[in-house]
Amino acid sequence: MSDFEASTPLARDGRAPNVFREGGWTPMRQYSETEEVDFAIVGTGAGGGTLAARLAEKGFSVVAFDAGPFFRPLEDFASDEESQSKLYWLDERIVDGADPLVMGGNNSGKCVGGSTVHFAMVSLRFRPEHFKARTLLGYGADWPVDWREMWGYYDQVERALSISGPLSYPWGPARPAYPYRPHPMNACAQAMAVGCEHMGMKWAPMPLATVSAPRGESPPCVQRGFCRFGCSTNAKQSALVVWIPRALKAGAEVRDLAMVGRVELGSGGQVTGLHYHREGAWRFQKAKNVVVAGYAIETPRLLLNSACPDAPDGLANSSGLVGKYLMTQPNQGVFGRTKEESRWYKGPPILCVSEHWNYCDDKNFPGGYTLMSQGPMPQEWVNIQVGARKLWGSDLRHAMLDYNHMVGMKVVGEGLPSVHNSVTLADEVDQYGLRIPRITYSWTEGDKALIAHSMDQMQGCLEGANATDIFRQEQDTNHLNGTARMGDDPRTSVVNPDGRTWDHPNLWVCDGSTFPTTGGVNPSLTIQAMALRTADRIEALAARGEL
Amino acid sequence: MLHGASAMLGASVLADSAVEHYRGSFDNPGMYTPLVVSAVTMAAGIDGASGQWLPRRMRDGMYALSGAVGAIGVGFHTYNVLRRPGGLNWLNAFYAAPIGAPAALSLAGAIGLAADEIAETSHPDRLKLFGIPVGRALSAFTALGLMGTVSEAGLMHFRGSFQNPFMWLPVSLPPIAAALTAKAAIEPAGERDGRPMTRSWLWLTSAMGIAGVGFHAFGVSRAMGGWRNWSQNVVDGPPLPAPPSFSALAIAALAALRLRDLEDA
């Protein structure tokens, strides 16, 4: 896609791209900017995309905005890591703190469907106790929702995405069998399984949001392995191929290449709509409700950038907590070489899981973590060689020749909430003239203990699988959460359990930024489950006239 | 008719193992064996059903080879499952070598051997296999074979999450045919009504086996790239040659019923 095309919206003139057809279109209802729509949603990923579909299906008028383009995977996605960086949010940011975050592919997305377009499809549930980590386990914070209710919504999301997973899951309370059967485990996943058995840990095939059999217009996964750079077959059940088509069918409008810069606050603490930039001009959409679903960086940035005389510290910020408690998840890796060829890039990148250290409380650190097998693509692998091992020249070349013999594991850990980790506004402005975010992050002592523990465990697994030349990738992070946390108390939280901001009754947040803790698992399933819950709550409130 | 069933089963194994073992890159040289042996079985079946140019001892040798190789194949496939992490679990049952598949070769060999036994005698109604009247023995044998094939189709369709409702057919029609055939094997002599119900279900099962090729062809079309990408999707999609093994076993069962009728007479 040329720069010119990328600057021209496709969702317009009563139609939107049909993601299942090369060059195809699907009819789209459109709303005028002067029409006060029921919901204007900022972001179309796991939070916004899911909510747009459900609210439209419940009969609300919905316009969803995304700063990025509307791709058709069949024609727009190449088997090329570099080219596919077009899926990430690579606009300028300032990162600082003791452990500055690397922003990009691991923690952002900029296209319709958000980062689910390039996520690794890992679809795990929170451990029930993790929703009450403060009360039951003594760290972090409590969620203001009951785990049984959340697990009910997990059921719904798993069915909506036809998650392919094991028939019985080794950890936690009984859950229904996953709708689709698990994918085969590649050599790297099998090595992890052997290692887990050596370490006395259970393992299972990873529950994944890519179908193992045909489903609707999605063909079964062909194990191509480029999942994290955009699935070009539509086997991946991203928001782009699951929720967005449902939203359009139910009458929602999607505006691509539409950067929302400010939410307008009217009188009486109510918001009146939003200002967005599209096709070279700033525009205004009137709305009865605004939902911010821009994830843990862009959500607080928008709320802070919307400061006005009636809300000088930014919208929804009477608690002073907008942008605070930014969390990430440790994503360190350990890698080794096997005698047999492993070809670990085959199939989805993560095919084996162990949640042992989420469910075992006999440990010397707060929080939990998940271990998973890992199969990086070649360019990622070069980056790890250069970054973590500092290899260069002939050493690098020599190491790369072992690519087909490597196995590896990664951790997704529960980074602890700290009020010192935050998103604030820098003075510089971006291409839209909006102040850019400053992202401040440092590991806590608890995080460091978790990371050290997980790397020892991964090393033990790889040794148990007879891997040699084992080395550690000591620095890596992925998912972000926090910055608009939910709670029961307006003084200590930004939104209530429904995602409704305490300060403005018609301003909502629906994404990972509402998480009080990150749990020890990848967040996408929980974000979607929360979006389903928010949609149901909005419907119930509307029925009672309390919207 | 029994020789024909053997040939058909042999052909099904030949095509299926060729595709599946090619998919497995003939990682172990032993993976060529079923291709050769099933071709031999097919040849024996065709010879037996048509001109019978080969001497009987040679044909029986070919059938016996098929029976033995099928049994060895079950052993190899079991080893392949057990050596994977987790051993005998759902994941390995889905994706490791299918344990039951090589047994089809044994079935083809055994049916062929029985066919030659029957052709040899002028009184098939008095012929016995393992001390059991041949009609009863073959009825029981084909009923078992049908149920084995049902298990394999059931496992594979479960792996495919029964995503298309027609995937329930091979786990619902043939078990009834197999039960009726088993009933024919054990019920007392003297049932002389020709067993129209059993025959109908067997014909239905046989027709389903042929229709299955069409359903599987549709399945191939639903994979990425559809039939335009046949070289990958035929290998990776639902196996086109698998469903006719139902037809082959149903036809063998129909032949067994004829013998049962003679025994009853």
Boltz contact constraints between the chains, C-beta under 6 A:
constraints:
  - contact:
      token1: [A, 167]
      token2: [B, 90]
      max_distance: 6.0
  - contact:
      token1: [A, 180]
      token2: [B, 161]
      max_distance: 6.0
  - contact:
      token1: [A, 181]
      token2: [B, 159]
      max_distance: 6.0
  - contact:
      token1: [A, 181]
      token2: [B, 161]
      max_distance: 6.0
  - contact:
      token1: [A, 182]
      token2: [B, 91]
      max_distance: 6.0
  - contact:
      token1: [A, 184]
      token2: [B, 95]
      max_distance: 6.0
  - contact:
      token1: [A, 190]
      token2: [B, 85]
      max_distance: 6.0
  - contact:
      token1: [A, 193]
      token2: [B, 85]
      max_distance: 6.0
  - contact:
      token1: [A, 194]
      token2: [B, 85]
      max_distance: 6.0
  - contact:
      token1: [A, 205]
      token2: [B, 91]
      max_distance: 6.0
  - contact:
      token1: [A, 213]
      token2: [B, 160]
      max_distance: 6.0
  - contact:
      token1: [A, 213]
      token2: [B, 161]
      max_distance: 6.0
  - contact:
      token1: [A, 213]
      token2: [B, 163]
      max_distance: 6.0
  - contact:
      token1: [A, 214]
      token2: [B, 163]
      max_distance: 6.0
  - contact:
      token1: [A, 214]
      token2: [B, 222]
      max_distance: 6.0
  - contact:
      token1: [A, 219]
      token2: [B, 222]
      max_distance: 6.0
  - contact:
      token1: [A, 219]
      token2: [B, 223]
      max_distance: 6.0
  - contact:
      token1: [A, 219]
      token2: [B, 224]
      max_distance: 6.0
  - contact:
      token1: [A, 222]
      token2: [B, 224]
      max_distance: 6.0
  - contact:
      token1: [A, 233]
      token2: [B, 224]
      max_distance: 6.0
